């Protein structure tokens, strides 16, 4: 599936979406393996590093998770700025985006529910 588009956009947001789209296939590979899941903080989280494979694959997984989460953090800030929302409201943006990511999750993907529990979609 595609990276869900935010409800607002600007050049910085479009660049972040492109950056995220470029790593989507790798993210989906690791999601399918059960190595990572979508957290209730709207970030990807390593759930089972060993499921990624050998040491090289584990290093790639950690690099991808770090890059994806950095892009998402920047995306939340850009979305807040574009909406004229104070950064104190970032938690609300996170909640909304986490719900979107749970909705967009593929069958078999790990997702964290608002209460902190993890489920397979």
Backbone as CSV, one residue per row, in Angstrom:
resi,resn,N_x,N_y,N_z,CA_x,CA_y,CA_z,C_x,C_y,C_z
1,UNK,0.833,-1.196,0.000,0.000,0.000,0.000,0.867,1.245,0.000
2,UNK,0.227,2.325,-0.286,0.939,3.600,-0.336,1.082,4.204,1.055
3,UNK,1.958,5.200,1.127,2.068,6.007,2.341,0.839,6.910,2.366
4,UNK,0.046,6.896,3.447,-1.143,7.747,3.470,-0.767,9.223,3.405
5,UNK,-1.464,9.944,2.558,-1.186,11.374,2.398,-1.813,12.154,3.547
6,UNK,-1.076,13.117,4.088,-1.658,13.951,5.144,-2.716,14.887,4.545
7,UNK,-3.544,15.438,5.407,-4.619,16.307,4.928,-4.126,17.688,4.500
8,UNK,-2.898,18.035,4.869,-2.300,19.299,4.433,-0.989,18.980,3.732
9,UNK,-0.526,19.925,2.916,0.741,19.680,2.231,1.478,20.989,1.981
10,UNK,2.750,20.854,1.762,3.629,21.942,1.348,4.858,21.251,0.753
11,UNK,5.811,21.990,0.212,6.978,21.324,-0.398,7.742,20.423,0.570
12,UNK,7.891,20.828,1.824,8.612,20.002,2.800,7.852,18.710,3.080
13,UNK,6.541,18.801,3.198,5.719,17.606,3.439,5.808,16.669,2.243
14,UNK,5.727,17.215,1.024,5.832,16.366,-0.176,7.182,15.655,-0.228
15,UNK,8.250,16.341,0.162,9.586,15.733,0.173,9.647,14.595,1.197
16,UNK,9.049,14.803,2.364,9.020,13.758,3.395,8.221,12.546,2.923
17,UNK,7.104,12.776,2.253,6.282,11.677,1.722,7.083,10.894,0.680
18,UNK,7.812,11.597,-0.188,8.648,10.917,-1.191,9.738,10.084,-0.518
19,UNK,10.364,10.637,0.508,11.412,9.927,1.237,10.843,8.662,1.869
20,UNK,9.667,8.781,2.469,9.025,7.623,3.099,8.598,6.603,2.058
21,UNK,8.085,7.061,0.922,7.648,6.140,-0.133,8.824,5.318,-0.658
22,UNK,10.014,5.910,-0.688,11.203,5.220,-1.186,11.592,4.040,-0.298
23,UNK,11.225,4.079,0.970,11.589,2.965,1.861,10.396,2.072,2.194
24,UNK,9.255,2.319,1.580,8.038,1.586,1.903,8.177,0.081,1.651
25,UNK,8.784,-0.314,0.554,8.926,-1.751,0.254,9.745,-2.443,1.334
26,UNK,10.821,-1.812,1.774,11.654,-2.402,2.827,10.878,-2.462,4.143
27,UNK,10.154,-1.403,4.473,9.343,-1.409,5.700,8.331,-2.544,5.652
28,UNK,7.649,-2.679,4.526,6.631,-3.720,4.397,7.243,-5.114,4.517
29,UNK,8.456,-5.288,3.987,9.146,-6.580,4.099,9.346,-6.923,5.577
30,UNK,9.819,-5.964,6.355,10.072,-6.207,7.769,8.773,-6.310,8.577
31,UNK,7.739,-5.597,8.152,6.435,-5.751,8.808,5.904,-7.163,8.571
32,UNK,6.011,-7.641,7.338,5.536,-8.987,7.002,6.280,-10.058,7.794
33,UNK,7.556,-9.812,8.086,8.367,-10.764,8.846,8.055,-10.698,10.347
34,UNK,7.273,-9.701,10.767,6.974,-9.538,12.189,8.085,-8.851,12.963
35,UNK,9.027,-8.253,12.234,10.160,-7.598,12.887,9.796,-6.217,13.432
36,UNK,8.869,-5.524,12.774,8.469,-4.185,13.207,6.958,-4.044,13.181
37,UNK,6.473,-3.068,13.932,5.053,-2.775,13.953,4.826,-1.281,14.055
38,UNK,3.571,-0.904,13.909,3.154,0.502,14.005,2.759,0.801,15.443
39,UNK,3.503,1.709,16.087,3.210,2.030,17.492,2.033,2.992,17.607
40,UNK,1.505,3.100,18.817,0.401,4.033,19.057,0.899,5.476,19.170
41,UNK,2.197,5.680,18.967,2.781,7.034,18.917,3.055,7.440,17.471
42,UNK,2.510,6.654,16.530,2.632,6.919,15.097,4.065,6.775,14.590
43,UNK,4.814,5.890,15.227,6.178,5.584,14.799,6.271,4.088,14.546
44,UNK,7.299,3.669,13.806,7.538,2.239,13.672,8.444,1.812,14.814
45,UNK,8.207,0.612,15.297,8.945,0.119,16.446,9.428,-1.295,16.168
46,UNK,10.679,-1.565,16.524,11.213,-2.920,16.384,10.503,-3.796,17.408
47,UNK,9.929,-4.888,16.943,9.214,-5.826,17.812,9.976,-7.138,17.970
48,UNK,10.738,-7.537,16.926,11.466,-8.801,16.961,12.656,-8.684,16.019
49,UNK,13.770,-8.220,16.538,14.958,-7.969,15.719,15.432,-9.238,15.009
50,UNK,15.345,-10.372,15.682,15.807,-11.623,15.086,15.014,-11.972,13.827
51,UNK,13.734,-11.568,13.766,12.894,-11.863,12.604,13.390,-11.154,11.347
52,UNK,14.235,-10.146,11.519,14.760,-9.407,10.364,15.724,-10.267,9.553
53,UNK,16.395,-11.198,10.219,17.352,-12.056,9.522,18.739,-11.934,10.116
54,UNK,19.741,-11.994,9.245,21.133,-11.962,9.694,21.533,-10.571,10.205
55,UNK,22.783,-10.464,10.647,23.251,-9.191,11.225,23.146,-8.037,10.243
56,UNK,23.432,-8.289,8.979,23.338,-7.233,7.966,21.890,-6.751,7.835
57,UNK,20.960,-7.696,7.805,19.538,-7.335,7.707,19.073,-6.591,8.957
58,UNK,19.565,-7.001,10.118,19.192,-6.329,11.363,19.700,-4.890,11.373
59,UNK,20.911,-4.695,10.874,21.467,-3.339,10.796,20.652,-2.492,9.827
60,UNK,20.262,-3.078,8.695,19.431,-2.355,7.721,18.088,-2.000,8.353
61,UNK,17.496,-2.942,9.058,16.217,-2.692,9.716,16.323,-1.510,10.673
62,UNK,17.351,-1.500,11.502,17.506,-0.412,12.469,17.730,0.926,11.764
63,UNK,18.471,0.921,10.663,18.693,2.150,9.890,17.369,2.644,9.298
64,UNK,16.588,1.727,8.750,15.306,2.089,8.138,14.336,2.622,9.186
65,UNK,14.269,1.981,10.345,13.374,2.433,11.411,13.770,3.839,11.863
66,UNK,15.066,4.057,12.038,15.544,5.385,12.467,15.185,6.456,11.430
67,UNK,15.413,6.165,10.150,15.114,7.136,9.089,13.610,7.386,8.972
68,UNK,12.818,6.317,9.039,11.364,6.458,8.942,10.826,7.297,10.093
69,UNK,11.276,7.004,11.291,10.785,7.752,12.449,11.237,9.211,12.417
70,UNK,12.437,9.471,11.935,12.902,10.860,11.801,12.013,11.608,10.812
71,UNK,11.689,10.961,9.680,10.802,11.596,8.699,9.417,11.832,9.290
72,UNK,8.907,10.866,10.023,7.582,11.036,10.616,7.573,12.167,11.635
73,UNK,8.603,12.257,12.471,8.678,13.350,13.460,8.662,14.704,12.748
74,UNK,9.438,14.799,11.673,9.479,16.047,10.904,8.124,16.310,10.247
75,UNK,7.490,15.257,9.755,6.173,15.387,9.133,5.155,15.949,10.124
76,UNK,5.170,15.452,11.358,4.223,15.945,12.355,4.441,17.431,12.616
77,UNK,5.701,17.844,12.690,6.007,19.268,12.920,5.548,20.115,11.743
78,UNK,5.805,19.622,10.521,5.381,20.361,9.320,3.860,20.449,9.247
79,UNK,3.186,19.355,9.584,1.724,19.369,9.554,1.184,20.374,10.565
80,UNK,1.771,20.403,11.755,1.336,21.357,12.782,1.542,22.785,12.295
81,UNK,2.714,23.051,11.705,3.006,24.401,11.215,2.041,24.791,10.100
82,UNK,1.774,23.860,9.182,0.882,24.138,8.054,-0.541,24.416,8.522
83,UNK,-0.950,23.750,9.606,-2.294,23.943,10.154,-2.363,25.123,11.118
84,UNK,-1.187,25.710,11.435,-1.160,26.799,12.401,-1.423,26.300,13.815
85,UNK,-1.029,25.058,14.071,-1.257,24.438,15.373,0.033,24.509,16.182
86,UNK,-0.095,24.842,17.446,1.060,24.907,18.336,1.662,23.507,18.498
87,UNK,2.981,23.447,18.649,3.642,22.151,18.791,3.201,21.403,20.050
88,UNK,2.572,22.089,20.973,2.037,21.399,22.153,0.910,20.444,21.755
89,UNK,0.391,20.608,20.557,-0.698,19.759,20.064,-0.192,18.556,19.256
90,UNK,1.143,18.349,19.234,1.704,17.243,18.448,1.144,15.890,18.877
91,UNK,0.830,15.719,20.151,0.271,14.444,20.592,-1.052,14.141,19.900
92,UNK,-1.858,15.163,19.673,-3.142,14.983,18.976,-2.882,14.559,17.527
93,UNK,-1.902,15.191,16.888,-1.544,14.823,15.522,-1.053,13.372,15.492
94,UNK,-0.228,13.014,16.470,0.276,11.629,16.566,-0.871,10.627,16.691
95,UNK,-1.828,10.919,17.578,-2.967,10.019,17.784,-3.734,9.814,16.486
96,UNK,-3.993,10.897,15.785,-4.725,10.820,14.527,-3.942,10.020,13.498
97,UNK,-2.633,10.293,13.392,-1.808,9.595,12.409,-1.663,8.120,12.773
98,UNK,-1.535,7.810,14.066,-1.435,6.412,14.499,-2.705,5.653,14.119
99,UNK,-3.860,6.292,14.298,-5.130,5.659,13.920,-5.158,5.402,12.418
100,UNK,-4.656,6.363,11.633,-4.591,6.199,10.179,-3.675,5.030,9.816
101,UNK,-2.528,4.947,10.480,-1.583,3.872,10.174,-2.160,2.508,10.566
102,UNK,-2.921,2.445,11.652,-3.591,1.181,12.017,-4.591,0.806,10.933
103,UNK,-5.320,1.808,10.447,-6.317,1.566,9.405,-5.656,1.088,8.111
104,UNK,-4.508,1.670,7.759,-3.807,1.331,6.529,-2.979,0.049,6.648
105,UNK,-2.816,-0.466,7.871,-1.997,-1.660,8.070,-2.571,-2.825,7.258
106,UNK,-1.659,-3.643,6.785,-2.057,-4.804,5.990,-2.381,-5.971,6.915
107,UNK,-3.206,-6.904,6.491,-3.449,-8.092,7.305,-2.111,-8.752,7.665
108,UNK,-1.957,-9.080,8.934,-0.718,-9.693,9.409,0.261,-8.708,10.016
109,UNK,0.077,-7.405,9.770,0.969,-6.392,10.352,0.680,-6.239,11.845
110,UNK,1.741,-5.947,12.601,1.603,-5.671,14.029,1.239,-4.202,14.222
111,UNK,0.224,-3.963,15.033,-0.190,-2.590,15.355,-0.397,-2.482,16.856
112,UNK,-0.015,-1.348,17.403,-0.222,-1.101,18.831,-1.507,-0.316,19.000
113,UNK,-2.350,-0.803,19.880,-3.631,-0.169,20.137,-3.445,1.041,21.065
114,UNK,-4.425,1.933,21.131,-4.300,3.102,22.007,-3.980,2.743,23.464
115,UNK,-4.435,1.566,23.934,-4.180,1.161,25.314,-2.782,0.566,25.531
116,UNK,-1.989,0.477,24.447,-0.614,-0.025,24.561,-0.452,-1.493,24.177
117,UNK,-1.545,-2.214,24.037,-1.446,-3.622,23.651,-1.122,-3.738,22.156
118,UNK,-0.474,-4.838,21.793,-0.113,-5.087,20.399,-1.022,-6.160,19.830
119,UNK,-1.450,-5.949,18.587,-2.313,-6.916,17.910,-1.811,-7.126,16.495
120,UNK,-2.136,-8.277,15.966,-1.886,-8.546,14.548,-3.164,-8.215,13.809
121,UNK,-3.042,-7.359,12.808,-4.238,-6.943,12.071,-4.719,-8.067,11.192
